[in-house]
Structure formats: C-alpha cells, structure tokens
Amino acid sequence: MDDRPPKSLIRRQRALFIFDGVCVLCSTGASFLMRHDPKGRVQFASAQSPLGSAIFSKLGKPIDESYLLIDSDGWHSKSDGYFQLARILGGWWQLALLFQMVPRPIRDWLYDRIAANRYRWFGKSEYCVLLTEEQRSRLVTDDPELWKQLKTQ
C-alpha cells in the first residue's frame, strides 16, 4: 500500500521550488535556476523558512530528504520534480525530459545517493548565503493561500 501523501494535497498556480537553504549544492542550484528563469515562472522558498518547514511537515517528509516543487498539479520531488520543472520552464530545459527514458527507480536511486552525501561532498553554508541579495529578495516567505491549504484537509 502506498502511504505517501496524495500529490494533490497542496497546489499552487505559480510553481514554488522549495530547496535546502543551507546546502551548497541546493542553494547553488536555486541560484542557477533564478538566473536562467528570466520570466519568473518559478518562485523559490527555503525549506528552513516557516513556510517551507510547514509544507514539509504537512507532507510528512524530512527537510533533508528532497526538494519540493509545488504547482497546479500538486507537489513533486526527486527526478519527477525536475522533469516537471523542465516542462514549466520550457525551451531548452525540455531537453532534460529525454532522461525520462531511464526508469524512475534508477533515477531516484541516483538522486537519493547524491542527496544523502550532498553535505559531505559539497558542504553547508549559512542560510541562503550563496544567493545574491537580489535573489534572496525573491524568496517567498509568506503565501496566505498555501497557509490556508496547510491548515485544512
């Protein structure tokens, strides 16, 4: 039996990418995405923020397990989340969809190995220190609609 929370438990019209704000790899990745999303299709939040922590808690997921992507379809993580992100960003990002040919258990096994070792391999930093001041100002710190969803159901 699948005991994962339903993907539709929380939704958001504009995609929200929730990343580990103390992980060097994660913060660098979020910074890269911000620089290469000039249309602002995706918003960002740190998993350590009150909103990020509440979302992880609602889903029953540890903050250090994976990032989360929340969009109009629900929440996504691991390799499926990256494919959804590529669809949202469009353009050349969709080339990443070619990797969907690799079976999910293999993709997620690789993701899990990197996630489990990311602090050792890439290090930790102060909260979102690797983001520029402008990028830190783009972090979502409050979302009344998401808070409403988190308090219901």
URBELQUI-V653309 format. One record per residue. N is the residue number from 1. NEAR is the number of other C-alpha atoms within 12 Angstrom. D_FIRST is the distance of its C-alpha to the first C-alpha in whole Angstrom. Layout:
N:NEAR:D_FIRST
N:NEAR:D_FIRST
//
This chain:
1:4:0
2:6:4
3:9:6
4:15:9
5:20:12
6:17:13
7:24:15
8:18:18
9:27:18
10:33:21
11:27:24
12:28:27
13:20:30
14:25:31
15:33:29
16:45:29
17:44:28
18:43:27
19:44:28
20:40:29
21:37:33
22:29:34
23:36:33
24:28:36
25:28:33
26:37:31
27:38:35
28:26:36
29:26:34
30:40:34
31:32:38
32:18:38
33:29:35
34:29:38
35:20:41
36:19:39
37:24:38
38:13:42
39:15:40
40:20:38
41:23:35
42:35:33
43:38:33
44:43:32
45:42:31
46:42:31
47:38:28
48:28:30
49:26:32
50:21:31
51:32:29
52:37:27
53:29:26
54:29:25
55:40:23
56:35:21
57:21:21
58:27:20
59:30:17
60:18:16
61:22:18
62:19:20
63:31:24
64:31:24
65:25:21
66:33:22
67:42:24
68:43:23
69:42:24
70:38:24
71:31:25
72:21:26
73:22:22
74:27:20
75:36:20
76:34:19
77:35:20
78:31:20
79:32:22
80:31:20
81:34:22
82:33:25
83:26:25
84:31:25
85:39:28
86:28:30
87:22:29
88:32:31
89:27:34
90:20:35
91:15:38
92:15:38
93:20:34
94:18:33
95:17:34
96:23:31
97:23:29
98:15:30
99:19:28
100:21:25
101:15:26
102:16:24
103:14:21
104:19:18
105:15:17
106:17:21
107:22:22
108:24:19
109:16:20
110:17:24
111:23:23
112:21:21
113:18:25
114:23:27
115:29:25
116:20:25
117:19:29
118:23:30
119:21:32
120:15:34
121:14:35
122:19:36
123:21:36
124:22:36
125:20:38
126:15:39
127:22:37
128:34:38
129:23:41
130:26:40
131:32:40
132:19:44
133:12:45
134:14:45
135:26:41
136:23:40
137:16:42
138:24:39
139:33:36
140:27:35
141:24:35
142:22:35
143:25:33
144:13:33
145:16:31
146:30:28
147:22:29
148:19:29
149:21:25
150:25:24
151:16:26
152:11:24
153:13:21
//
